[in-house]
Amino acid sequence: MQRAIVLVVLALALLGLGWILWGPKGKAGLDPTQGARFALGDPNAPVVVVDFSNYLCPHCQNHALNILPRLKAGYIDTGKVRYLFRDFPFPGQAQVIRASEAAACAADQGRYYEYHEVLFRASSSWGNLQGSVLDRYLVDLAGQMGLDEKAFSQCLSSGRHREGVLADQKLASDLGLTGTPTFFIAGEKRTGFLPYEEWKTLLDKALAGKR
């Protein structure tokens, strides 16, 4: 029994080492901004931030609800930062893919950012839903925001935004991203929740480099 345990531990250690040495590292030369569908801020802003998020990620929720509004007020709305949103559903998260499609349908009515925020606020309510029940919930959220429910429902049913969500997911994989949120701040990758003070330091440094 003891010998078997030692062999299992050794096998797991070798698997871990193999992942570190030969696991996905990301393809070289990829641009995390390429093909981004949703953005806030001046297209000519000197600094670009790319946000790869997942609607059921607690750290993404914390960022979206508590940090992003401060970044929007201090950097995005003032023309200093262009902020790009990208979807990063994990394997098996059909509901996150659907929520991301719904956000794109809200974008068709000019309300992406607001719906993006509402999805995070309501994640505990829709996170375990599937199929038509999930769709009804997402349409109802749109109606509560004053969106055209019929147009939104038709958009969601059509599945026309699914390809864009999956393209973001593939880009995240090709970039070698393994966690959310992951940010590219003026090209510098940071993974995990960042307090506002750290954001301020990073953005001010990036802006200073553009002067």
Order of alpha helices (4+ residues) and beta strands (2+ residues): alpha-beta-beta-alpha-alpha-beta-alpha-alpha-alpha-alpha-alpha-alpha-beta-beta-alpha
